[in-house]
C-alpha cells in the first residue's frame, strides 16, 4: 500500500468497512474498473475520519458512500451515479437515474442503507482487498 497519495486524477471511494453489501460493491467496482480509476478507503480509517470531521460529517455510523474527485465530494445516490458513469460495460447507462430528483433517489438509498446490516450482515473488520488489489487501498491519502 502506498503512503499519502494525492487523489487528483482518480476517484476515492469511502465505504463502510464492516458492511458486507459495501464489500460486495467495492469488488463489483474493481471488476469493472480495469484502468484503476477508483481507489478505496474504509470510512472507519483515520484518513476518512479526519476528512469527515473537517466537513462536519458523521462517520460514527456510516450511512453513506462518499466519492471524492479532487476537492469535490459526492454522497449517497450522487456517489453511486458518479461511480456507475465511469464503469466498463453498460453500467454508465444507469447515469440516466440523474433525471430522477435527488430527494427521491436518496430516499431509496437511505432505505437500503438503513437495512443493509439486517439483509447482508456485517463483519468485525474491513477485509475487502485481496491479492493484486493492495494498491487500490491506500493507508492514507490527501485531498486538496
KOLKOLNU-498681 format. One line per field, with one value per atom (N, C-alpha, C, O): atom name; residue number from 1; residue in three letters; x, y, z. Coordinates in steps of 0.001 Angstrom, whole numbers, plus 524288, in hexadecimal, padded with zeros to 5 digits. Example, Ala and Ser with C-alpha at 12.3 -4.5 7.8 and 13.67 -1.06 7.14 Angstrom:
KOLKOLNU-498681
atom: N	CA	C	O	N	CA	C	O
seq: 1	1	1	1	2	2	2	2
type: ALA	ALA	ALA	ALA	SER	SER	SER	SER
px: 83386	8300C	83390	8379C	83232	83566	83264	83461
py: 7E9C6	7EE6C	7F31C	7F309	7F736	7FBDC	8001E	80472
pz: 81E78	81E78	81E78	82111	81BA8	81BE4	81EBE	81F67
***
This chain:
KOLKOLNU-498681
atom: N	CA	C	O	N	CA	C	O	N	CA	C	O	N	CA	C	O	N	CA	C	O	N	CA	C	O	N	CA	C	O	N	CA	C	O	N	CA	C	O	N	CA	C	O	N	CA	C	O	N	CA	C	O	N	CA	C	O	N	CA	C	O	N	CA	C	O	N	CA	C	O	N	CA	C	O	N	CA	C	O	N	CA	C	O	N	CA	C	O	N	CA	C	O	N	CA	C	O	N	CA	C	O	N	CA	C	O	N	CA	C	O	N	CA	C	O	N	CA	C	O	N	CA	C	O	N	CA	C	O	N	CA	C	O	N	CA	C	O	N	CA	C	O	N	CA	C	O	N	CA	C	O	N	CA	C	O	N	CA	C	O	N	CA	C	O	N	CA	C	O	N	CA	C	O	N	CA	C	O	N	CA	C	O	N	CA	C	O	N	CA	C	O	N	CA	C	O	N	CA	C	O	N	CA	C	O	N	CA	C	O	N	CA	C	O	N	CA	C	O	N	CA	C	O	N	CA	C	O	N	CA	C	O	N	CA	C	O	N	CA	C	O	N	CA	C	O	N	CA	C	O	N	CA	C	O	N	CA	C	O	N	CA	C	O	N	CA	C	O	N	CA	C	O	N	CA	C	O	N	CA	C	O	N	CA	C	O	N	CA	C	O	N	CA	C	O	N	CA	C	O	N	CA	C	O	N	CA	C	O	N	CA	C	O	N	CA	C	O	N	CA	C	O	N	CA	C	O	N	CA	C	O	N	CA	C	O	N	CA	C	O	N	CA	C	O	N	CA	C	O	N	CA	C	O	N	CA	C	O	N	CA	C	O	N	CA	C	O	N	CA	C	O	N	CA	C	O	N	CA	C	O	N	CA	C	O	N	CA	C	O	N	CA	C	O	N	CA	C	O	N	CA	C	O	N	CA	C	O	N	CA	C	O	N	CA	C	O	N	CA	C	O	N	CA	C	O	N	CA	C	O	N	CA	C	O	N	CA	C	O	N	CA	C	O	N	CA	C	O	N	CA	C	O	N	CA	C	O	N	CA	C	O	N	CA	C	O	N	CA	C	O	N	CA	C	O	N	CA	C	O	N	CA	C	O	N	CA	C	O	N	CA	C	O	N	CA	C	O	N	CA	C	O	N	CA	C	O	N	CA	C	O	N	CA	C	O	N	CA	C	O	N	CA	C	O	N	CA	C	O	N	CA	C	O	N	CA	C	O	N	CA	C	O	N	CA	C	O	N	CA	C	O	N	CA	C	O	N	CA	C	O	N	CA	C	O	N	CA	C	O	N	CA	C	O	N	CA	C	O	N	CA	C	O	N	CA	C	O	N	CA	C	O	N	CA	C	O	N	CA	C	O	N	CA	C	O	N	CA	C	O	N	CA	C	O	N	CA	C	O	N	CA	C	O	N	CA	C	O	N	CA	C	O	N	CA	C	O	N	CA	C	O	N	CA	C	O
seq: 1	1	1	1	2	2	2	2	3	3	3	3	4	4	4	4	5	5	5	5	6	6	6	6	7	7	7	7	8	8	8	8	9	9	9	9	10	10	10	10	11	11	11	11	12	12	12	12	13	13	13	13	14	14	14	14	15	15	15	15	16	16	16	16	17	17	17	17	18	18	18	18	19	19	19	19	20	20	20	20	21	21	21	21	22	22	22	22	23	23	23	23	24	24	24	24	25	25	25	25	26	26	26	26	27	27	27	27	28	28	28	28	29	29	29	29	30	30	30	30	31	31	31	31	32	32	32	32	33	33	33	33	34	34	34	34	35	35	35	35	36	36	36	36	37	37	37	37	38	38	38	38	39	39	39	39	40	40	40	40	41	41	41	41	42	42	42	42	43	43	43	43	44	44	44	44	45	45	45	45	46	46	46	46	47	47	47	47	48	48	48	48	49	49	49	49	50	50	50	50	51	51	51	51	52	52	52	52	53	53	53	53	54	54	54	54	55	55	55	55	56	56	56	56	57	57	57	57	58	58	58	58	59	59	59	59	60	60	60	60	61	61	61	61	62	62	62	62	63	63	63	63	64	64	64	64	65	65	65	65	66	66	66	66	67	67	67	67	68	68	68	68	69	69	69	69	70	70	70	70	71	71	71	71	72	72	72	72	73	73	73	73	74	74	74	74	75	75	75	75	76	76	76	76	77	77	77	77	78	78	78	78	79	79	79	79	80	80	80	80	81	81	81	81	82	82	82	82	83	83	83	83	84	84	84	84	85	85	85	85	86	86	86	86	87	87	87	87	88	88	88	88	89	89	89	89	90	90	90	90	91	91	91	91	92	92	92	92	93	93	93	93	94	94	94	94	95	95	95	95	96	96	96	96	97	97	97	97	98	98	98	98	99	99	99	99	100	100	100	100	101	101	101	101	102	102	102	102	103	103	103	103	104	104	104	104	105	105	105	105	106	106	106	106	107	107	107	107	108	108	108	108	109	109	109	109	110	110	110	110	111	111	111	111	112	112	112	112	113	113	113	113	114	114	114	114	115	115	115	115	116	116	116	116	117	117	117	117	118	118	118	118	119	119	119	119	120	120	120	120	121	121	121	121	122	122	122	122	123	123	123	123	124	124	124	124	125	125	125	125	126	126	126	126	127	127	127	127	128	128	128	128	129	129	129	129	130	130	130	130	131	131	131	131	132	132	132	132	133	133	133	133	134	134	134	134	135	135	135	135	136	136	136	136	137	137	137	137	138	138	138	138	139	139	139	139	140	140	140	140	141	141	141	141	142	142	142	142	143	143	143	143	144	144	144	144
type: UNK	UNK	UNK	UNK	UNK	UNK	UNK	UNK	UNK	UNK	UNK	UNK	UNK	UNK	UNK	UNK	UNK	UNK	UNK	UNK	UNK	UNK	UNK	UNK	UNK	UNK	UNK	UNK	UNK	UNK	UNK	UNK	UNK	UNK	UNK	UNK	UNK	UNK	UNK	UNK	UNK	UNK	UNK	UNK	UNK	UNK	UNK	UNK	UNK	UNK	UNK	UNK	UNK	UNK	UNK	UNK	UNK	UNK	UNK	UNK	UNK	UNK	UNK	UNK	UNK	UNK	UNK	UNK	UNK	UNK	UNK	UNK	UNK	UNK	UNK	UNK	UNK	UNK	UNK	UNK	UNK	UNK	UNK	UNK	UNK	UNK	UNK	UNK	UNK	UNK	UNK	UNK	UNK	UNK	UNK	UNK	UNK	UNK	UNK	UNK	UNK	UNK	UNK	UNK	UNK	UNK	UNK	UNK	UNK	UNK	UNK	UNK	UNK	UNK	UNK	UNK	UNK	UNK	UNK	UNK	UNK	UNK	UNK	UNK	UNK	UNK	UNK	UNK	UNK	UNK	UNK	UNK	UNK	UNK	UNK	UNK	UNK	UNK	UNK	UNK	UNK	UNK	UNK	UNK	UNK	UNK	UNK	UNK	UNK	UNK	UNK	UNK	UNK	UNK	UNK	UNK	UNK	UNK	UNK	UNK	UNK	UNK	UNK	UNK	UNK	UNK	UNK	UNK	UNK	UNK	UNK	UNK	UNK	UNK	UNK	UNK	UNK	UNK	UNK	UNK	UNK	UNK	UNK	UNK	UNK	UNK	UNK	UNK	UNK	UNK	UNK	UNK	UNK	UNK	UNK	UNK	UNK	UNK	UNK	UNK	UNK	UNK	UNK	UNK	UNK	UNK	UNK	UNK	UNK	UNK	UNK	UNK	UNK	UNK	UNK	UNK	UNK	UNK	UNK	UNK	UNK	UNK	UNK	UNK	UNK	UNK	UNK	UNK	UNK	UNK	UNK	UNK	UNK	UNK	UNK	UNK	UNK	UNK	UNK	UNK	UNK	UNK	UNK	UNK	UNK	UNK	UNK	UNK	UNK	UNK	UNK	UNK	UNK	UNK	UNK	UNK	UNK	UNK	UNK	UNK	UNK	UNK	UNK	UNK	UNK	UNK	UNK	UNK	UNK	UNK	UNK	UNK	UNK	UNK	UNK	UNK	UNK	UNK	UNK	UNK	UNK	UNK	UNK	UNK	UNK	UNK	UNK	UNK	UNK	UNK	UNK	UNK	UNK	UNK	UNK	UNK	UNK	UNK	UNK	UNK	UNK	UNK	UNK	UNK	UNK	UNK	UNK	UNK	UNK	UNK	UNK	UNK	UNK	UNK	UNK	UNK	UNK	UNK	UNK	UNK	UNK	UNK	UNK	UNK	UNK	UNK	UNK	UNK	UNK	UNK	UNK	UNK	UNK	UNK	UNK	UNK	UNK	UNK	UNK	UNK	UNK	UNK	UNK	UNK	UNK	UNK	UNK	UNK	UNK	UNK	UNK	UNK	UNK	UNK	UNK	UNK	UNK	UNK	UNK	UNK	UNK	UNK	UNK	UNK	UNK	UNK	UNK	UNK	UNK	UNK	UNK	UNK	UNK	UNK	UNK	UNK	UNK	UNK	UNK	UNK	UNK	UNK	UNK	UNK	UNK	UNK	UNK	UNK	UNK	UNK	UNK	UNK	UNK	UNK	UNK	UNK	UNK	UNK	UNK	UNK	UNK	UNK	UNK	UNK	UNK	UNK	UNK	UNK	UNK	UNK	UNK	UNK	UNK	UNK	UNK	UNK	UNK	UNK	UNK	UNK	UNK	UNK	UNK	UNK	UNK	UNK	UNK	UNK	UNK	UNK	UNK	UNK	UNK	UNK	UNK	UNK	UNK	UNK	UNK	UNK	UNK	UNK	UNK	UNK	UNK	UNK	UNK	UNK	UNK	UNK	UNK	UNK	UNK	UNK	UNK	UNK	UNK	UNK	UNK	UNK	UNK	UNK	UNK	UNK	UNK	UNK	UNK	UNK	UNK	UNK	UNK	UNK	UNK	UNK	UNK	UNK	UNK	UNK	UNK	UNK	UNK	UNK	UNK	UNK	UNK	UNK	UNK	UNK	UNK	UNK	UNK	UNK	UNK	UNK	UNK	UNK	UNK	UNK	UNK	UNK	UNK	UNK	UNK	UNK	UNK	UNK	UNK	UNK	UNK	UNK	UNK	UNK	UNK	UNK	UNK	UNK	UNK	UNK	UNK	UNK	UNK	UNK	UNK	UNK	UNK	UNK	UNK	UNK	UNK	UNK	UNK	UNK	UNK	UNK	UNK	UNK	UNK	UNK	UNK	UNK	UNK	UNK	UNK	UNK	UNK	UNK	UNK	UNK	UNK	UNK	UNK	UNK	UNK	UNK	UNK	UNK	UNK	UNK	UNK	UNK	UNK	UNK	UNK	UNK	UNK	UNK	UNK	UNK	UNK	UNK	UNK	UNK	UNK	UNK	UNK	UNK
px: 80345	80000	80371	8077F	801CE	804B5	803B1	8001D	806E7	80606	80521	807EB	8014D	7FFFB	7FF53	80180	7FC74	7FBA0	7F806	7F466	7F910	7F59B	7F128	7F223	7EC5A	7E7DE	7E640	7E336	7E843	7E718	7E487	7E057	7E705	7E517	7E0C1	7DD06	7E13B	7DD70	7D954	7D893	7D6BB	7D288	7D3EF	7D645	7D282	7D313	7CDA2	7CA60	7CCA1	7C78D	7C821	7CB25	7C538	7C515	7C04E	7BBF2	7C117	7BCD2	7BCD8	7C0C1	7B87E	7B800	7BB27	7B9B3	7BF6B	7C304	7C11D	7C3AF	7BCB2	7BABD	7B5D0	7B397	7B41F	7AF36	7B031	7B34B	7AD8B	7AE22	7AC37	7AE9F	7A803	7A61D	7AA41	7AB35	7ACAC	7B0B0	7B577	7B7B9	7B707	7BB60	7BA2E	7BD83	7B567	7B3CA	7B3E6	7B575	7B23D	7B244	7B7D6	7B8D0	7BB79	7C0EC	7C30A	7C59A	7C200	7C3CC	7C150	7C3E4	7BC52	7B97E	7BC33	7BD0B	7BD89	7C01B	7C56F	7C6BB	7C88D	7CDC6	7CD77	7D097	7C9BC	7C924	7C7B3	7C8A9	7C572	7C3B3	7C6EB	7C56B	7CB55	7CED4	7D46D	7D7CA	7D575	7DAB7	7DEEE	7E38C	7DD6E	7E146	7E2DF	7E679	7E03F	7E1A3	7E070	7E350	7DC3A	7DAAC	7D903	7D9A0	7D6E1	7D4C5	7D890	7DA97	7D97A	7DC33	7D820	7D3F0	7D952	7D575	7D7C0	7DC5C	7D470	7D5FB	7D123	7CCE2	7D1DD	7CD96	7CC3A	7CFB3	7C738	7C586	7C786	7C7A7	7C911	7CB0C	7D0E7	7D310	7D37C	7D919	7DA25	7D6B4	7DEE5	7E064	7DFF5	7DE1C	7E1A3	7E15D	7DBBA	7DA82	7D849	7D2C7	7D04D	7CD52	7D17F	7CF5A	7D0F7	7CDC9	7D5EF	7D7D0	7D501	7D360	7D46F	7D1B8	7CC1E	7CA4E	7C964	7C3F0	7C38B	7C022	7C6F7	7C6E4	7C7A2	7C4F2	7CB47	7CC60	7C7AA	7C73C	7C42C	7BF8B	7BA96	7B64C	7BB28	7B6AB	7B30B	7AE68	7B520	7B1F5	7B2D0	7B703	7AEDE	7AF37	7B1C8	7B0AA	7B52D	7B7A0	7B6B6	7B80D	7B46C	7B3C6	7AFD2	7B04A	7AC02	7A83A	7A7D2	7A444	7AB63	7AB6C	7A681	7A578	7A394	79EDA	79F5E	79B9F	7A3FC	7A490	7A9D7	7ADC6	7A9CD	7AEA7	7B037	7ACDA	7B531	7B723	7BB0D	7BE7B	7BA86	7BE34	7C0C0	7BE1F	7C5F9	7C8EC	7CBD4	7CE8A	7CB3B	7CE11	7D092	7CDE7	7D5BC	7D84C	7D62C	7D627	7D46F	7D233	7CC4D	7C9EA	7C9E9	7C42B	7C2A8	7C52A	7BE8E	7BCCC	7B6F8	7B3E8	7B592	7B045	7AEB8	7B1FE	7A9CB	7A80A	7A2AD	79FE2	7A15A	79C65	79BA3	79F32	79705	795DD	79968	79A8E	79B29	79EC5	7A3E1	7A625	7A5B1	7AA81	7A9D1	7AD37	7A573	7A465	7A43D	7A67E	7A199	7A146	7A6A0	7A7E1	7A9BA	7AEFC	7B25D	7B5A2	7B18F	7B47A	7B2B2	7B5F0	7AD9A	7ABCA	7AD08	7ADB9	7AD52	7AE6C	7B3F2	7B522	7B765	7BCD2	7BE47	7C2DE	7BA75	7BB8E	7BB6E	7B8F5	7BE15	7BDF8	7B8CF	7B619	7B782	7B2BA	7AE2C	7AEE8	7A97C	7A4C6	7A355	79F6E	7A65C	7A506	7A460	7A11B	7A74A	7A678	7A0EF	79F55	79E06	79896	79550	7917A	796D3	793F1	79481	79198	79835	798D8	793FF	7933C	790BD	78BBC	7885D	784B1	78995	786E0	78769	78480	78B0F	78BD4	786F2	78623	783B0	77EDD	77ACB	77735	77B52	777C7	77981	77E2A	775DD	7776A	77AA4	77974	77EB7	78251	77F7F	780E5	77BA7	778CF	7768D	776D5	7745A	77210	7764F	775D4	77A85	77ED7	78129	78253	781D2	7841F	78075	78244	77B5F	777B7	77878	77896	778FD	77A03	77F5A	77FE3	78341	7887A	7884A	78A71	785B7	7855E	78280	783EE	77E7A	77B91	77F31	77F43	7822E	785D5	78A14	78B63	78C3C	7906F	78EA6	791A0	789E3	787E8	786CC	78657	7865C	7852C	789AB	7892F	78E04	7922F	79485	795C9	79520	7975C	793A5	7955D	78E96	78AC2	78A7A	78A15	78AAD	78A23	78F29	78EFC	7939F	7988D	79C78	7A027	79BB6	79F34	7A3BF	7A467	7A6E2	7AB7F	7AFC2	7AEC2	7B47C	7B904	7BBA1	7BA38	7BF5B	7C206	7C640	7C7BE	7C828	7CC57	7CC05	7C977	7CEA3	7CEC3	7D25F	7D6CE	7D081	7D39A	7D2CA	7D271	7D27D	7D0F8	7D54A	7D472	7D9E6	7DDB1	7E043	7E109	7E18A	7E418	7E90A	7EA9A	7EB77	7F052	7EF9A	7EBE3	7F32A	7F2F9	7F003	7F051	7ED25	7EA14	7EC17	7E9A0	7F077	7F269	7F330	7F237	7F4F1	7F5F4	7F0FA	7F145	7EC75	7E772	7E588	7E18B	7E850	7E6B0	7EB15	7EDAD	7EBF4	7F035	7EF16	7EA9D	7F33C	7F2A4	7F141	7EE46	7F35C	7F215	7F1E5	7F407	7EF58	7EEA0	7EDA3	7EC33	7EE6D	7EDBF	7EA04	7EA88	7E647	7E2BA	7E3DD	7E3C0	7E4F7	7E632	7E18B	7E1E5
py: 7FB63	80000	804DB	80502	808BE	80D93	810F2	80FF2	814F6	81893	81DFA	81FAE	820A2	825FB	82710	82AE6	823E3	8252E	829EA	82A9B	82D19	83175	82F59	82CDA	83047	82E90	83332	83685	83368	837C4	835DC	837B9	83228	8305E	82C5A	82C65	828E8	824BE	82602	82A84	821FC	82273	81F5C	81B2B	8216E	81E9C	81D5E	820DD	81866	816A5	8154D	811D5	8180F	816E3	8138B	8150C	80F05	80B50	8095B	809D3	8072C	804EB	7FFDD	7FC04	7FFDF	7FB80	7F68F	7F284	7F6B9	7F1FF	7EFD8	7EBFF	7F246	7F0DF	7ED06	7EE1D	7E888	7E4AB	7E6CA	7E5B0	7E9C2	7EC19	7EFBE	7EFC4	7F2C6	7F670	7F38E	7F523	7EF53	7EC27	7EA26	7EA53	7E83F	7E659	7EAA9	7E9CA	7EF54	7F3C3	7F52C	7F653	7F515	7F63D	7F240	7F3B7	7ED45	7E93B	7E9F7	7E948	7EB59	7EC5F	7F0C6	7F054	7F4FD	7F970	7F7D8	7F905	7F52D	7F384	7F030	7F0E1	7EC9A	7E92C	7EC20	7EA2D	7F0B5	7F3BB	7F8AF	7FC28	7F8F3	7FD77	7FBA8	7FC68	7F946	7F72B	7FB5C	7FA2B	80041	8047A	8068A	809B3	804CC	80661	80C09	80E81	80E1B	8137E	81426	81859	80FF0	81043	80E01	809B1	81105	80F2F	80ED3	81127	80BF1	80AE7	80BA4	80AA6	80D64	80DE3	80D27	80EFB	80A7B	809A4	80EC5	811CE	80FB8	8144F	81424	81828	80F91	80F09	81044	81057	81139	81258	817C7	81B22	81890	81DA3	82208	82647	82111	8251A	8269E	82B38	822B4	823D2	826CC	82A79	82541	827FD	82DB8	8312E	82EAF	8340F	8371E	83B8E	834CD	83758	838B1	83D0C	834F2	835C2	839EC	83D4E	839B3	83D94	84315	846B5	843B9	848DE	84B27	84FE8	847CD	84993	84949	84A1D	8481C	847DD	84352	8438E	83F22	83A94	83653	835FA	8331E	82EDC	82A1A	828B5	827B2	822E3	81E76	819FB	81FA9	81BB0	81782	81304	818EE	8152A	8161E	818D6	813F0	81529	81339	80E89	816E1	8159D	81729	816D3	818D5	81AAA	81922	818F6	8180B	8177D	81D0B	82045	81E24	8234D	8227B	81F21	8258B	82564	82ABE	82EC4	82AB2	82F90	82FC8	82C19	8341D	83525	83A7E	83E7D	83A8D	83F83	841A1	83ECF	84657	848A5	84843	84A70	8458F	8450E	83FCF	83BDD	83FB5	83AB1	839F9	83DAE	83512	83372	82F7D	82C74	82F7C	82B84	8296C	82BBE	82503	82243	8212E	81F3A	82270	82110	823E5	821D5	8289E	82B74	82870	8283F	82614	822FE	81E29	81CE6	81B7E	816CC	81825	8155D	81C60	81DF7	81F83	81E5A	82216	8239F	81ECD	81ED2	81AB8	815DF	81332	811FA	81242	80F3A	811DA	80F33	816F9	819A1	818A4	819C9	81683	8158B	80FC2	80E75	80C4C	806B4	804C4	80728	8007A	7FDFE	7FB2B	7F9D2	7FA4E	7F785	7FB4E	7FFEA	7F94F	7FC77	7FF9A	80269	7FF34	801C8	807AC	809D1	80A6D	81010	8119D	81613	80DFB	80F2E	81072	81353	80E4B	80F60	81507	816CF	817D7	81D5B	82079	824D7	81E3E	820C3	8216B	82485	81E86	81F37	824B8	82645	827A9	82D1E	8305E	83484	82E70	8312F	830D9	8340B	82D0F	82C80	83069	830D2	83347	8371C	83491	83046	83753	83538	833A2	82FB5	8368C	83550	82FC7	82CDF	82E54	82918	824F1	820CC	82623	82260	82166	81CF3	82599	8250A	82244	81FA8	822C6	81FC5	819EE	816F1	81848	812C9	8112C	80D03	81476	8135F	812A0	80ED7	8163E	815F3	8110A	80EB7	80F77	80AC1	80601	802E6	8057C	8011C	801A2	7FDCC	8064E	8071F	805C4	80382	8071E	80621	8005C	7FECA	7FD31	7F7A4	7F40F	7EF4C	7F638	7F30F	7EF19	7EAC1	7F073	7ECAD	7E81C	7E3A3	7E930	7E4FF	7E170	7DCAD	7E3B1	7E0B9	7DDE7	7D96F	7E081	7DE6F	7DCFF	7DA11	7DF05	7DDE2	7E1A9	7E515	7E0EE	7E42F	7E0EA	7DCAF	7E2EB	7E03F	7E3B4	7E843	7E199	7E497	7E838	7EC01	7E70E	7EA3F	7EA4E	7E702	7EE15	7EE91	7EA64	7E9CF	7E781	7E342	7E2FD	7DEBB	7E76E	7E797	7E613	7E2CD	7E862	7E795	7E244	7E006	7E05A	7DB4F	7DBDF	7E036	7D78E	7D7B5	7DAAD	7D9C1	7DE2D	7E136	7E650	7E98F	7E720	7EBE9	7EF6D	7F361	7EE1A	7F11A	7F6DD	7FA41	7F7F9	7FD63	8009E	80563	7FE1F	800E9	802D1	8057D	8017E	802BF	80598	80345	80A99	80D71	80DF0	80EA0	80D92	80E14	813A7	81484	81765	81CDF	81FAC	81DD3	82417	826FC	82CB1	82E0D	82FEF	8358E	83775	83614	83A9F	83D0E	842E4	8455E	8451F	84AC8	84E14	852E0
pz: 80000	80000	80000	80295	7FD1F	7FCE6	801A9	804B6	8023C	8067C	80445	800BE	8064D	804EB	7FF1F	7FD33	7FC44	7F6C1	7F63E	7F953	7F25E	7F12F	7EDDB	7E9DD	7EF62	7EC54	7E8E8	7EA98	7E429	7E0A8	7DBAD	7DA3A	7D90A	7D405	7D486	7D17D	7D851	7D8F3	7DCFD	7DE7C	7DEB1	7E27D	7E75A	7E706	7EBCE	7F0B4	7F2A7	7F334	7F3B2	7F59C	7FB5E	7FCC8	7FEB2	80444	80541	803E3	8079D	80862	80DFA	810BC	80FA0	814D7	814FB	8127C	817DD	817E1	81A83	81A16	81D39	81FD8	81D43	81F1B	8190F	81671	811F5	80E72	81216	80DE6	808A6	804A2	80892	803B0	80172	7FCBB	804CC	8030C	800FA	7FD0A	8039A	801B0	7FC36	7F8C0	7FB73	7F64D	7F23F	7EDC8	7F3CD	7F034	7EE95	7EA05	7F247	7F10C	7ED26	7E95B	7EE08	7EA64	7E4FF	7E0FF	7E4EF	7E012	7DD05	7D84F	7DFBF	7DD3A	7DB24	7D6A9	7DE59	7DCB1	7D7C4	7D42D	7D791	7D30B	7CE14	7C9CA	7CE8B	7CA01	7C934	7C63C	7CBE1	7CB8D	7CAA4	7CDFF	7C61D	7C524	7C4C5	7C564	7C3C5	7C368	7C8C2	7C929	7CCD3	7D21F	7D36B	7D660	7D140	7D270	7D815	7DA57	7DA66	7DFB4	7E3AC	7E306	7E7D1	7EC71	7F0C5	7F05A	7F4E8	7F8F4	7FE64	7FF55	801E4	8075B	80ABA	8096C	80F05	812A8	81562	816BB	8162F	81921	81EBE	82162	82091	825DA	82635	82A81	821CC	821D7	82413	82428	825DB	82803	8240E	82559	81F3F	81B2E	81A05	81959	819CA	818B8	81D40	81C65	821FB	82690	82688	8278D	8255B	82525	820E2	821C2	81C53	817FB	8198A	8189C	81BEA	81D6B	821B3	82175	82595	829D1	827B5	8295D	8240D	821D3	81F04	81E6D	81D4E	81A78	81DBA	81BB8	822C1	8263D	82521	82664	822C1	8216C	8257F	827D0	8265D	82A23	827AA	82333	82A97	828D4	82CAE	82B90	83143	8354E	833C8	8356D	830B7	82EA3	828C5	82703	825C0	82027	81D60	81D16	81B64	81879	812C4	80FC6	8114E	80BFC	809C7	80C89	804D0	801EF	8006A	7FF3D	80070	7FEEE	7FA88	7FAE4	7F667	7F210	7F1C3	7F1CA	7F178	7F148	7EC1C	7EAA2	7E967	7E488	7E534	7E50F	7E5F2	7E716	7EC30	7F015	7EC53	7F10D	7F14F	7F4DE	7EDA5	7ED7B	7EFC4	7EEA4	7F2FD	7F4ED	7F3F6	7F410	7F306	7F1E4	7F60A	7F7D2	7F798	7FB4A	7F9BB	7F694	7FC07	7FB1E	7F54F	7F2BC	7F337	7EDC7	7E9F0	7E5BF	7EB50	7E7E0	7E750	7E313	7EB97	7EB72	7E807	7E4DE	7E8AA	7E58F	7DFC1	7DC8C	7DE6D	7D8EF	7D6CD	7D24E	7D9F8	7D84A	7D73D	7D3B6	7DA4A	7D972	7D46C	7D116	7D3D4	7CF51	7CA21	7C62E	7CA1A	7C522	7C330	7BEAC	7C68B	7C509	7C4D4	7C438	7C553	7C522	7BF7F	7BC22	7BE83	7B95B	7B887	7BC43	7B3AC	7B25E	7B1D6	7B0B0	7B2AF	7B219	7B6EA	7B6DC	7BB0A	7BFF7	7BF90	7C25D	7BC41	7BBD0	7BA2C	7BAFE	7B7DE	7B66D	7BB40	7BAE8	7BFBB	7C491	7C654	7C9B6	7C412	7C55A	7C3E3	7C5C2	7C090	7BF43	7C425	7C423	7C850	7CD4D	7CF69	7D2E8	7CD57	7CEDC	7CDA8	7CFF4	7CA07	7C8AC	7CD06	7CD3C	7D072	7D4EC	7D90D	7DA27	7DB5A	7DF5B	7E3B4	7E584	7E54D	7E93E	7EE3F	7F0A5	7EFD2	7F4A5	7F45E	7F82F	7EFF6	7EF4F	7EF22	7F185	7EC39	7EBE8	7F14C	7F2B4	7F44E	7F982	7FD4A	800E7	7FC86	7FFCC	7FEF6	802BA	7FA17	7F8EB	7FB14	7FD6E	7FA44	7FC4B	8023D	80448	804FF	80AB3	80C81	81076	809A1	80B10	80AFA	80EA5	806C6	8065A	80A84	80D1A	80B32	80F04	8148B	81792	815D9	81B1C	81C27	820AD	81810	818B2	81718	8178B	81540	812F6	816B7	81517	81BA8	81F60	8203C	820A0	82087	82147	81C7B	81D05	817DD	81310	8117D	80FB8	81221	81018	81458	8135A	81908	81D62	81DAA	81A5A	821C2	82280	82502	82710	824D0	826ED	82B00	82B95	82DC4	831D9	82FB9	83249	82B0D	828E7	822F2	8208D	820A5	81AF5	818B7	81A7C	814DE	81293	80CAD	80A78	80A2C	804AB	800E4	7FD79	8016D	7FD3D	7FD86	801B5	7F8EF	7F877	7F547	7F3E9	7F41D	7F112	7EBEE	7E905	7EAEC	7E617	7E689	7E301	7EACB	7EB65	7EFC2	7F0F5	7F225	7F693	7F542	7F886	7F079	7EEF2	7EE58	7EDCF	7EE6E	7EE00	7F34B	7F393	7F786	7FCDE	7FFC0	80311	7FE88	80127	806FF	8089F	80A1A	80FC7	8113F	814EB	80E74	80F74	80A36	80651	80A32	80551	8069E	80B00	802C7	80376	7FF44	7FAB0	800DB	7FD1D	7FD22	80140	7F889	7F863	7FA1A	7FA35
***
